Amino acid sequence: MNTARRIAARFRPSPVSQISNRQRSPRRAAHLALVALLAAGLLLGGCKPPKKGTAGLPERPTYIREATDQETSAPDAGTSATGTTGATKPDTGAATADAVANTAQPAVPDLVVAPDSMASNRQPEPVPQPQSRAAAPVGELVELSDGTSVEAPTRPQDQFAFAMALLQGADGQPDPARAATWLEKSADQDFGPAQDVLARLYLDGTGVRKDEAKAFALAMSAAEQDIINAQALVGVLYTYGRGTRRDFMQGEKWLSLAAERGHPQACDLLAEYHRKGLAGPENQEEAFRWTERAAALGVVRARFWLGVHYRYGMGTPRDDAKALHLLREAADAGNPDAMGLVAEMLYRGQGSEPDMAGSVRYFQMGAKAGDLHSLLNLGILHHEGTGVPKDYPRSLQLFGQCAEGGHPRCMTLLGSMLAEGEGAEADMVTAHSWLTRAVLFGDGDAASVAAEVQQRMTPDQLVHSKNMAAQWMQAHPQFQPGVPAQLEPEASTAVPQAARQEASQSAPGASADTGTTDMTATPQGSSNATAPVTQTDKTGKTGTTTAAPAKKKGTKAAKGARTTN
């Protein structure tokens, strides 16, 4: 036997039953250990370092797996435990390999497995149960109209957004009360936009109890955070003295801040400040500039006033064509004051050819809308039969409606017709009563007519007349003469003095025996969204109504107290 065969015979495996520990020499034990190491190396041949980016995984190699019962019960199957590389034990040396494998198996099965293989072993997650609003901690859940609940917002901007959604009806119908609750939470964290909106709710009493003082405080806090809408609102509140004292200087300050940044309604109201001289002398140039800017920003009311500026040359060269275009646009949009001015310009042929039919149509539109200017002039046209049939009863009706609105000239004309029995039976008591009111309201022509009528009355009739006048004045406190006007920029409509003089001097048909029509108009209620609606004070500082600020020329007698257009 050659040397190779001798070496092979030494490593030929013998049956396990024939081998004993006592027969193994130290050298043979060393060779057996070497074979075991080689077998282990073969089994571990698939071990590779973890891929980059797997530092978060366990450090032990993932190829180790738990031996199955079948593998442990069938060691002679001819296969070894398989690693991730799929390496298998060779047929030779099977008993030795099995012994090594059994030695390598941990006493406790290894639990390092791929995440996907663990899915079947996971316990099902509990299904979240709907939590009632009463059981939930306060502020954790918000119940919606459909019965579902959402997590309550905690950041002020999120609370504000949620409140605005409630105001706009995103959860069904608009809910100002719930919206106010979330606005309060946001405003308490000094969030300016929430303070601005909440101030308007308190101002109008929408969803909350009306509190103008709190509205002013919230608006001021937001305005100081440079919220433009709040700055405009603070200016309005100072203008009308709502929630704070009336202060035109402060009103102009805050309105100017908002107007300079392009707030449309602030521009419009600031123009009124300059037009009326509320915080200083009248400045028609500045009034025209801000009116023009407000009109460019889409304020409908500003386009009417822009027409008035062009009509009377206030702060800009007079331009009848531009004035007629702007005023007609406003009149067709439903502005009663513009209707009267358009009718007057068409009657006179200003800005276009004279148009009597168009003039009557716009006067009728204005009278139907309650414009005192139109009622006066349409009454004159019916009294004189100009452009319309002569109709004393209709004229008397129009003058009566106009006089009840506080127009002093209409009071004089109504008293004159009643004294002469035009359109109705003569009634000296009622005639003198209206003439007395006209005197108190400052119509300069009423005194002479009243004196003539008084000469035809008995003392009892005179007492009755004065009582009637006193009772009417008491029932209409808004028309009280001699009370300084409450300067309401969006309601007061006094045209500057130069325009009033121009109006009275340019009236057609004016003579020593006839008066003139009212040349000025009362602007409509402001379209300013930030301005609160206030009651208009009809009286001016001189005792005449601001609805008809132009001074009319006198009448010599009751019968001559007619005005013609």
Buried (B, 14 or more C-beta within 10 A) or exposed (E): EEEEEEEEEEEEEEEEEEEEEEEEEEEEEEBBEEBBEBBBEBBBEBEEEEEEEEEEEEEEBBBBBEBEEEBEEEBEEEBBBBBEEEBBBEEEBBBBBBBBBEEBBEEEEBEEEEEEEEEEEEEEEEEEEEEEEEEBEEEEBBBEEEEEBEEBBEEBEEBBBBBBBBBEEEBEEBBBEBBBBBBBBBBEBEBBBBBBBBBBBBBBEBBBEEBBEBBBBBBBBBBEBEBBBBBBBBBBBBBBBBBBEBBBEBBBBBBBBBBEEEBBBBBBBBBBBBBBBBBEEBBBEBBBBBBBBBBBBEBBBBBBBBBBBBBBBBBBEBBBEBBBBBBBBBBEEEBBBBBBBBBBBBBBBBBBEEBBEBBBBBBBBBBEBEBBBBBBBBBBBBBBEBBBEEBBEBBBBBBBBBBBBBBBBBBBBBBBBBBBEBBBEEBBBBBBBBBBBBBBBBBBBBBBBBEBBBEEBEEEBBEBBBEBBEEBBEEBEEBBBEBEBBBBBBBBBBBBEEBBEBBBEEBEBBEEBBBBBBBBBBBBBBBBEBBBEBEBBBBBEEBBBBBBBBBBBBBBBBBBBBBBB
